[in-house]
Amino acid sequence: MAERDLFNSKPEPVGDAPKADRQAGQRQAPLAARMRPRTLEEYAGQQHILKRGMLLRRAIEADRIQSLI
């Protein structure tokens, strides 16, 4: 008998999984995970620091972020 995880959940679909399987996995994800912006263009607000050519945007795109605390 195979061991099951605590919640008997299916493993996360991988890149090879059919599109329907990936979409089903997304429907089960928490709302915050589904609504999270995946690109800088998806961010609402803060355009004064995130629009093209601005310092923070250039730093993010160049992967040169220093401590912001």
N, C-alpha and C positions, 0 to 999 in steps of 0.2 A: 504494500500500500504506500503510495507516494505521500510525502509530507506536504501539507498545505500551509500557506502563510496565515497569519492571525485572522485576517478578514476575508479569506478566500477570494481575493481579487485577482483579476487577470493581469498579466504583466503589461507594462506600457507598450503600445505599438511602436515599432521601429520604422525607419524610413522606407523599408521595402513593403510595409503593410499596405493593403488596399486602402484607398481613400475613405471608404465607408467605415473601416475599422478605426482610422485616425479620427474621423469626425465623431464617432461614438465615444472615443476616449476623451475628446475635448468637451463633449456634453457633460461628462461626469466630473470634469475638473472644477475646482472652486471658481466662483464668479470672478474673483480678483485675478486669478490666473488667466481666465479667458479674456478679460478686458484689458489686461496689462499691455501698454504700448510695446511693440516689438522693434520699431524704428523711430528715429528722431522725428520723422514727418508725422507720426501718429500722436505725438504729444500735443495736448491742448494747453494753451497759455505759455507763458515764459518765452514768447517769441523774441523779446528784446535781447535775450542771451542765447537762444537756440537757433535763430534763423541763419541761413547760409552766410558764411564769412565772419560770423561773430567768434570771439575768442574761445568761449566754452565749446562751441560746435566744432571748431577746428581742432581743439585739444582732444575731444572725444573721437573724432574721425581719425586722428593720427595716433590714437591709443597712447597719449602722453599726458594722462591725468595724474596730477600730484595730489597730495592730501588736501581735501577741501574743508577740513574741520577747523 
